[in-house]
């Protein structure tokens, strides 16, 4: 069914959601709108205290990539990102 957010009358939902622990989930989105994860969880009465992006499309992000850091994209990375279109 999904969750209705303030800026869109059409409900949004996660492609997958796995409970990791009492206060952790693994959430998969197919499209990320502005603060979508935080807003989805707030809509059901929860609060996001930390957020970690591990992948963009088929491109896995390095485990040691620090928050706020970036990486140069290789040709393989670009190819994976282009597959999203």
N, CA and C atoms as an extended XYZ file, in Angstrom:
255
Properties=species:S:1:pos:R:3:atomname:S:1:resname:S:1:resid:I:1 pbc="F F F"
N         0.817       -1.192        0.000 N   UNK     1
C         0.000        0.000        0.000 CA  UNK     1
C         0.861        1.257        0.000 C   UNK     1
N         1.782        1.402        0.960 N   UNK     2
C         2.673        2.551        0.971 CA  UNK     2
C         2.271        3.615        1.971 C   UNK     2
N         3.026        4.702        1.952 N   UNK     3
C         2.852        5.823        2.874 CA  UNK     3
C         2.653        7.082        2.044 C   UNK     3
N         1.671        7.896        2.408 N   UNK     4
C         1.439        9.161        1.711 CA  UNK     4
C         2.322       10.228        2.344 C   UNK     4
N         3.122       10.908        1.521 N   UNK     5
C         3.985       11.987        1.986 CA  UNK     5
C         3.332       13.328        1.668 C   UNK     5
N         3.770       14.373        2.350 N   UNK     6
C         3.150       15.698        2.219 CA  UNK     6
C         3.103       16.230        0.790 C   UNK     6
N         4.159       15.975        0.009 N   UNK     7
C         4.264       16.604       -1.306 CA  UNK     7
C         3.733       15.751       -2.451 C   UNK     7
N         3.158       14.586       -2.154 N   UNK     8
C         2.707       13.696       -3.216 CA  UNK     8
C         1.492       12.902       -2.736 C   UNK     8
N         0.356       13.037       -3.401 N   UNK     9
C        -0.829       12.291       -2.963 CA  UNK     9
C        -0.720       10.788       -3.234 C   UNK     9
N         0.206       10.414       -4.122 N   UNK    10
C         0.383        9.004       -4.453 CA  UNK    10
C         1.272        8.341       -3.390 C   UNK    10
N         0.830        7.248       -2.783 N   UNK    11
C         1.639        6.591       -1.747 CA  UNK    11
C         2.978        6.089       -2.295 C   UNK    11
N         4.005        6.168       -1.455 N   UNK    12
C         5.321        5.626       -1.795 CA  UNK    12
C         5.594        4.445       -0.874 C   UNK    12
N         6.388        3.509       -1.359 N   UNK    13
C         6.730        2.365       -0.527 CA  UNK    13
C         8.120        1.863       -0.878 C   UNK    13
N         8.692        1.140        0.050 N   UNK    14
C        10.013        0.567       -0.161 CA  UNK    14
C         9.886       -0.672       -1.035 C   UNK    14
N        10.911       -0.922       -1.846 N   UNK    15
C        10.936       -2.137       -2.654 CA  UNK    15
C        11.163       -3.349       -1.758 C   UNK    15
N        11.917       -3.145       -0.670 N   UNK    16
C        12.188       -4.216        0.296 CA  UNK    16
C        12.492       -3.593        1.647 C   UNK    16
N        12.153       -4.314        2.699 N   UNK    17
C        12.438       -3.855        4.060 CA  UNK    17
C        12.735       -5.075        4.915 C   UNK    17
N        13.902       -5.077        5.550 N   UNK    18
C        14.299       -6.186        6.420 CA  UNK    18
C        14.651       -5.625        7.794 C   UNK    18
N        14.053       -6.179        8.826 N   UNK    19
C        14.359       -5.758       10.192 CA  UNK    19
C        15.668       -6.422       10.602 C   UNK    19
N        16.662       -5.596       10.966 N   UNK    20
C        17.987       -6.086       11.346 CA  UNK    20
C        18.082       -6.254       12.862 C   UNK    20
N        17.422       -5.402       13.602 N   UNK    21
C        17.436       -5.444       15.060 CA  UNK    21
C        16.288       -4.613       15.596 C   UNK    21
N        16.282       -4.394       16.900 N   UNK    22
C        15.170       -3.660       17.503 CA  UNK    22
C        15.105       -2.204       17.049 C   UNK    22
N        16.227       -1.669       16.557 N   UNK    23
C        16.218       -0.270       16.101 CA  UNK    23
C        16.952       -0.087       14.776 C   UNK    23
N        17.010       -1.145       13.958 N   UNK    24
C        17.672       -1.057       12.647 CA  UNK    24
C        16.872       -1.781       11.585 C   UNK    24
N        16.833       -1.169       10.392 N   UNK    25
C        16.214       -1.822        9.242 CA  UNK    25
C        17.116       -1.661        8.024 C   UNK    25
N        16.971       -2.563        7.093 N   UNK    26
C        17.634       -2.472        5.793 CA  UNK    26
C        16.516       -2.174        4.802 C   UNK    26
N        16.572       -0.996        4.207 N   UNK    27
C        15.494       -0.509        3.357 CA  UNK    27
C        16.011       -0.346        1.934 C   UNK    27
N        15.269       -0.834        0.964 N   UNK    28
C        15.630       -0.695       -0.442 CA  UNK    28
C        14.577        0.154       -1.140 C   UNK    28
N        15.042        1.231       -1.781 N   UNK    29
C        14.147        2.107       -2.546 CA  UNK    29
C        14.494        2.001       -4.020 C   UNK    29
N        13.502        2.154       -4.876 N   UNK    30
C        13.775        2.185       -6.310 CA  UNK    30
C        13.915        3.608       -6.814 C   UNK    30
N        13.416        4.559       -6.028 N   UNK    31
C        13.520        5.974       -6.375 CA  UNK    31
C        13.617        6.739       -5.067 C   UNK    31
N        14.623        7.586       -4.929 N   UNK    32
C        14.781        8.341       -3.692 CA  UNK    32
C        14.366        9.787       -3.866 C   UNK    32
N        13.294       10.179       -3.210 N   UNK    33
C        12.861       11.571       -3.228 CA  UNK    33
C        13.488       12.287       -2.040 C   UNK    33
N        13.295       13.585       -1.943 N   UNK    34
C        13.886       14.415       -0.902 CA  UNK    34
C        13.585       13.846        0.489 C   UNK    34
N        14.618       13.442        1.208 N   UNK    35
C        14.509       12.895        2.575 CA  UNK    35
C        13.432       11.817        2.681 C   UNK    35
N        13.293       11.008        1.648 N   UNK    36
C        12.199       10.037        1.591 CA  UNK    36
C        12.225        9.045        2.748 C   UNK    36
N        13.377        8.510        3.075 N   UNK    37
C        13.447        7.520        4.153 CA  UNK    37
C        12.996        8.141        5.473 C   UNK    37
N        13.518        9.316        5.778 N   UNK    38
C        13.147        9.991        7.026 CA  UNK    38
C        11.650       10.291        7.063 C   UNK    38
N        11.111       10.750        5.951 N   UNK    39
C         9.692       11.109        5.914 CA  UNK    39
C         8.794        9.876        5.974 C   UNK    39
N         9.212        8.785        5.328 N   UNK    40
C         8.423        7.554        5.379 CA  UNK    40
C         8.355        7.018        6.806 C   UNK    40
N         9.486        7.008        7.475 N   UNK    41
C         9.504        6.488        8.841 CA  UNK    41
C         8.766        7.414        9.804 C   UNK    41
N         8.867        8.724        9.590 N   UNK    42
C         8.132        9.672       10.435 CA  UNK    42
C         6.623        9.479       10.268 C   UNK    42
N         6.189        9.162        9.053 N   UNK    43
C         4.763        8.987        8.781 CA  UNK    43
C         4.164        7.806        9.547 C   UNK    43
N         5.005        6.853        9.943 N   UNK    44
C         4.515        5.701       10.715 CA  UNK    44
C         4.971        5.766       12.170 C   UNK    44
N         5.390        6.983       12.601 N   UNK    45
C         5.693        7.201       14.011 CA  UNK    45
C         7.093        6.854       14.463 C   UNK    45
N         8.036        6.782       13.540 N   UNK    46
C         9.427        6.488       13.892 CA  UNK    46
C        10.325        7.652       13.513 C   UNK    46
N        11.560        7.603       14.010 N   UNK    47
C        12.523        8.678       13.748 CA  UNK    47
C        13.835        8.052       13.278 C   UNK    47
N        14.450        8.654       12.291 N   UNK    48
C        15.744        8.198       11.790 CA  UNK    48
C        16.838        8.898       12.585 C   UNK    48
N        17.699        8.110       13.212 N   UNK    49
C        18.821        8.680       13.962 CA  UNK    49
C        20.126        8.564       13.192 C   UNK    49
N        20.175        7.670       12.239 N   UNK    50
C        21.358        7.510       11.403 CA  UNK    50
C        20.949        6.876       10.093 C   UNK    50
N        21.667        7.224        9.037 N   UNK    51
C        21.315        6.733        7.710 CA  UNK    51
C        22.600        6.419        6.967 C   UNK    51
N        22.671        5.244        6.352 N   UNK    52
C        23.863        4.845        5.608 CA  UNK    52
C        23.435        4.319        4.248 C   UNK    52
N        23.954        4.937        3.190 N   UNK    53
C        23.674        4.473        1.828 CA  UNK    53
C        24.794        3.513        1.439 C   UNK    53
N        24.427        2.296        1.077 N   UNK    54
C        25.432        1.295        0.727 CA  UNK    54
C        25.531        1.055       -0.775 C   UNK    54
N        24.537        1.523       -1.523 N   UNK    55
C        24.519        1.231       -2.953 CA  UNK    55
C        23.686        2.268       -3.681 C   UNK    55
N        24.084        2.551       -4.912 N   UNK    56
C        23.286        3.379       -5.815 CA  UNK    56
C        23.069        2.539       -7.064 C   UNK    56
N        21.840        2.106       -7.279 N   UNK    57
C        21.582        1.180       -8.373 CA  UNK    57
C        22.358       -0.101       -8.134 C   UNK    57
N        23.089       -0.548       -9.135 N   UNK    58
C        23.894       -1.761       -9.003 CA  UNK    58
C        25.301       -1.467       -8.494 C   UNK    58
N        25.627       -0.191       -8.295 N   UNK    59
C        26.979        0.184       -7.862 CA  UNK    59
C        27.081        0.167       -6.338 C   UNK    59
N        27.871       -0.771       -5.819 N   UNK    60
C        28.127       -0.849       -4.382 CA  UNK    60
C        29.099        0.258       -4.001 C   UNK    60
N        28.804        0.957       -2.917 N   UNK    61
C        29.722        1.979       -2.417 CA  UNK    61
C        30.760        1.317       -1.518 C   UNK    61
N        32.000        1.837       -1.499 N   UNK    62
C        33.032        1.244       -0.654 CA  UNK    62
C        32.617        1.270        0.820 C   UNK    62
N        32.875        0.182        1.517 N   UNK    63
C        32.522        0.080        2.934 CA  UNK    63
C        33.240        1.151        3.747 C   UNK    63
N        34.461        1.502        3.335 N   UNK    64
C        35.263        2.467        4.095 CA  UNK    64
C        35.052        3.918        3.643 C   UNK    64
N        34.047        4.171        2.817 N   UNK    65
C        33.754        5.541        2.379 CA  UNK    65
C        33.121        6.301        3.545 C   UNK    65
N        33.821        7.307        4.034 N   UNK    66
C        33.369        8.051        5.218 CA  UNK    66
C        32.150        8.913        4.891 C   UNK    66
N        31.312        9.195        5.897 N   UNK    67
C        30.173       10.093        5.680 CA  UNK    67
C        30.637       11.439        5.124 C   UNK    67
N        29.981       11.909        4.076 N   UNK    68
C        30.337       13.180        3.452 CA  UNK    68
C        31.469       13.076        2.447 C   UNK    68
N        32.098       11.907        2.357 N   UNK    69
C        33.213       11.717        1.422 CA  UNK    69
C        32.669       11.353        0.039 C   UNK    69
N        33.553       11.335       -0.929 N   UNK    70
C        33.179       10.995       -2.294 CA  UNK    70
C        34.262       10.107       -2.884 C   UNK    70
N        34.008        9.543       -4.043 N   UNK    71
C        35.001        8.725       -4.730 CA  UNK    71
C        34.965        9.042       -6.221 C   UNK    71
N        36.107        8.869       -6.860 N   UNK    72
C        36.158        8.995       -8.311 CA  UNK    72
C        35.431        7.796       -8.900 C   UNK    72
N        34.663        8.025       -9.949 N   UNK    73
C        33.946        6.937      -10.591 CA  UNK    73
C        34.801        6.311      -11.679 C   UNK    73
N        34.873        5.002      -11.657 N   UNK    74
C        35.591        4.266      -12.694 CA  UNK    74
C        34.661        4.087      -13.901 C   UNK    74
N        35.207        3.569      -14.992 N   UNK    75
C        34.368        3.284      -16.165 CA  UNK    75
C        33.303        2.251      -15.813 C   UNK    75
N        33.673        1.267      -14.986 N   UNK    76
C        32.698        0.259      -14.560 CA  UNK    76
C        31.577        0.889      -13.731 C   UNK    76
N        31.942        1.817      -12.830 N   UNK    77
C        30.935        2.522      -12.027 CA  UNK    77
C        29.962        3.270      -12.933 C   UNK    77
N        30.505        3.999      -13.901 N   UNK    78
C        29.659        4.763      -14.827 CA  UNK    78
C        28.733        3.845      -15.619 C   UNK    78
N        29.256        2.701      -16.020 N   UNK    79
C        28.447        1.737      -16.755 CA  UNK    79
C        27.284        1.237      -15.895 C   UNK    79
N        27.563        0.940      -14.624 N   UNK    80
C        26.508        0.489      -13.711 CA  UNK    80
C        25.449        1.571      -13.510 C   UNK    80
N        25.892        2.819      -13.365 N   UNK    81
C        24.943        3.921      -13.173 CA  UNK    81
C        24.115        4.174      -14.430 C   UNK    81
N        24.737        4.025      -15.597 N   UNK    82
C        24.007        4.222      -16.851 CA  UNK    82
C        22.932        3.160      -17.063 C   UNK    82
N        23.094        2.004      -16.436 N   UNK    83
C        22.090        0.941      -16.550 CA  UNK    83
C        20.785        1.320      -15.859 C   UNK    83
N        20.837        2.326      -14.983 N   UNK    84
C        19.640        2.747      -14.250 CA  UNK    84
C        18.652        3.467      -15.158 C   UNK    84
N        19.106        4.020      -16.277 N   UNK    85
C        18.220        4.794      -17.161 CA  UNK    85
C        17.471        3.914      -18.087 C   UNK    85
